[in-house]
Amino acid sequence: MTGCPDERRHPKRRVRNRKAIPLCLTLLASSCQLWAQEKGPAPPSFSVTSNLVRLLVTVRDQATGAIVTNLNKDDFHVSDDSVEQTISVFERNTSVPLSIALLVDTSGSTNKDIAYETGSILKFLHALKQAGNPDDALAVYSFNWQVKMELGYTRNEQRAERVMRQMHGEGGTSLYDAIYLVSNDLADRDGRHVLVVVTDGGDTTSYKKFEDAVKAAIRSEAVLYPIVVVPIESDAGRNLGGEHALETMAQATGGRTFYPAGAGELDRAFTEILHELRTEYLLAYYPRLPRALTNAYHAVQVTVRRPELKAITRSGYYAQ
């Protein structure tokens, strides 16, 4: 990436803010240069130029919720539009590099929460560096009425801390715009794609709709983990519609939603996300289906031969 996106060349990515100024990822020259420097040479991973369909799968014991990590390829059954598929690639506890896009809600309603969120996020980046693939990286985006890349993909904790300490809350919430735009950027990176969204669940200023956001996340092959920071446990005053929308997105992409109350539970949410990412299975197959229709959606189902176990993965994909 050598320059900022030209919206005249990419009309599908043009979104306008409430002042009719083009809304895009605020990739100023310095940010763009940072991204190019941080990205570096492409790590070894799978290419998405073929019709190989990749599925990242977490398996849990339905009774205890414990993650199961000792299964073999023959334990899995994959169907694509109800047609059984042959698994061509299988990895247990895959180490394919992670690209984690962290989206932090900086709208006015979250201002009081940003301080303790920063500490948990920095612990998450530190833990990310301690194990796994040395090419794992994290980028930080903020969103209120606009979406801004704060930090390109990196492992630099000091730089991340400087960025996080400068965040403050103001304005409305363009949650769907953020997921849509960041998903599109994430799609171009190699390896596994993850979206972690820290928000209070509301959306007040997006131009993109829920359907646009979830479709973009599925196209980017990202696993979405919403972390809904809720100041109160009762339903009064909460944006339940927004929370349910995030839960639906998480289920469609193979992720799950967390509802931490306070810094301790937020730390645990990040710890659980990282544990899931370190224990994923990678299944891939070449579909036994005609794929002539571009953009056609294919429903995918993964089951495990042991009935007490549940496989969690994305619900489908769009043919390229």
Protein Blocks (a to p, Z undefined) as FASTA:
>chain_A
ZZdcdfklmmmlpccdfkopacdddddfklmmmmmmmnopadddddfkbmcdcddddddd
fklopacfkbcfklpccdeehiacddfbdcehiabdcdddddddfbfklmmmmmmmmmmm
mmmmmmmmmgcjfkbccdddddffbccdfbdcdfbfklmmmmmmmgccedjddfklmmmm
mmmmmmmpgcjdddddddehiafkbfbdfklmmmmmmmnopacddddddfbfbfghpafk
lmmmmmmmmmmnopacdddedjklmmmmmmmmmmmmmmcccdddddfbdfkbghiacddd
dddfblkbccdddfbdcdZZ
